[in-house]
Amino acid sequence: MEPASLIREYLLLGLRFDRIEEGYVDSFTGDPALRHQVADEPAPDAADLSRQARRLLAALPEVPRRDGFDETRAAYLGAHLRALECAARKFAGTDVGFVDEVRAYFDVDITKGDQDRYREAHARLDEVLGGTGPLVDRMEADRRADEIPPERLGECIAAFSSALRDRVRAEFPLPEAETIDYEIVTDKPWSGFNYYHGDYRSTVAVNADLKQQMANLPSLVAHESYPGHHTEHCRKEAGLVEGLDQQEQTIFLVNTPQCLMAEGLADLALYAAIGPEWGSWAAEIYADLGLRFDAERAQAISAARATLADVRQDAALMLHDEHRDLDDVVAYVRRWLLVDETRARQMMRFLSSPLWRAYTSTYVEGYRLLRPWLDDRPEGVSLTQRFGRLLDEPLIPSTLRAAA
């Protein structure tokens, strides 16, 4: 099989998954004829999709390494075909253990977090918040005080997007045509979402139901836009697709290694663009909007809460690996994440979704993998240069682990 034939079959296979579970194709910017072909086919059979993935995996070692098709691209396709093969078996009714499912999807092994680290994070939060009474009540009071007035949310998003865009475009050049439209939505299981349309255009939806906070909004905008998801899509479209004709990069599939890399990259976007002392930068933008923001306090709270990120993956393991009662999981999340019943059950919507149930691991393991990789860079390599590799190269978790 020639490289172009393998890649075409991979794209068709990925597009067929969207007919089994709408939303599995996060974005497709390739040849519209492929999408039309899949739309005209009979409804796909999940077991047959599993066989198609295994056939392509078996053919991969024999595909000639030429015309720009090298071992890096072969490893990328192999990891994604293994993810699709596992997903197809699950759709066909095969019982796959949750840890094995996550390994196949995202090229990582997961375990539960360390509760001693959670206790240390609570101690830091107790010190930063001050006051008396239960820590969970003080955290909730802090969240309420930090909420952005709903009528101001749009202008706050626009201000941070503009500031980040100017900085990012100076460091990571983007096509002049690139643009983002923002919309405020409700009744979604996530906080924000990037819909990439191709041709360097995105729509970013922000969920108003979650009462967006001043301390979180800079990270959210960086995550979804600059230099997060939108920037990555644009850079890969310009460099890998338009520049190198790597057509496999025209499809972005949920529950594959590219998602773990993308979410880890996006969670580190504010760090890469602004640095660890982002609070004073954000305070200046809020001040221009007439909003007061305690930069030092926000940074300290955010750093402590980052230590609690593993709790979300713990909850997924409790639900799907240990098969714990939902109320027990809600109680666990409330205890360690210091959130109220409503917010904890909102998280359960995401963790219980057939499409998204494993996805929490992309954030937890993506950050865990990429933060040390960014910081342990070779001498003479700047943070911007290192982060640029994530934006521009078709990296997968096993590639970074092998390099380390």
HELIX and SHEET records of a PDB file:
HELIX    1   1 PRO A    3  ILE A   20  1                                  18    
HELIX    2   2 PRO A   32  ASP A   40  1                                   9    
HELIX    3   3 ALA A   46  ALA A   59  1                                  14    
HELIX    4   4 LEU A   60  GLU A   62  5                                   3    
HELIX    5   5 GLU A   71  PHE A   91  1                                  21    
HELIX    6   6 PHE A   98  PHE A  106  1                                   9    
HELIX    7   7 GLN A  115  LEU A  129  1                                  15    
HELIX    8   8 LEU A  135  ASP A  146  1                                  12    
HELIX    9   9 PRO A  150  ARG A  152  5                                   3    
HELIX   10  10 LEU A  153  GLU A  171  1                                  19    
HELIX   11  11 ALA A  208  LEU A  210  5                                   3    
HELIX   12  12 LEU A  217  GLU A  224  1                                   8    
HELIX   13  13 HIS A  229  LYS A  236  1                                   8    
HELIX   14  14 GLU A  237  GLY A  243  3                                   7    
HELIX   15  15 GLN A  247  THR A  250  5                                   4    
HELIX   16  16 PRO A  257  ASP A  267  1                                  11    
HELIX   17  17 ALA A  269  ALA A  273  1                                   5    
HELIX   18  18 TRP A  278  ASP A  288  1                                  11    
HELIX   19  19 ALA A  295  ALA A  306  1                                  12    
HELIX   20  20 ASP A  310  HIS A  320  1                                  11    
HELIX   21  21 LEU A  326  LEU A  337  1                                  12    
HELIX   22  22 GLU A  341  SER A  352  1                                  12    
HELIX   23  23 THR A  360  ASP A  375  1                                  16    
HELIX   24  24 LEU A  383  ASP A  392  1                                  10    
HELIX   25  25 PRO A  397  ALA A  403  1                                   7    
SHEET    1   A 2 VAL A  25  PHE A  28  0                                        
SHEET    2   A 2 ILE A 251  LEU A 253 -1                                        
SHEET    1   B 3 THR A 179  VAL A 185  0                                        
SHEET    2   B 3 ARG A 201  ASN A 207  1                                        
SHEET    3   B 3 GLY A 192  GLY A 198 -1                                        
END                                                                             
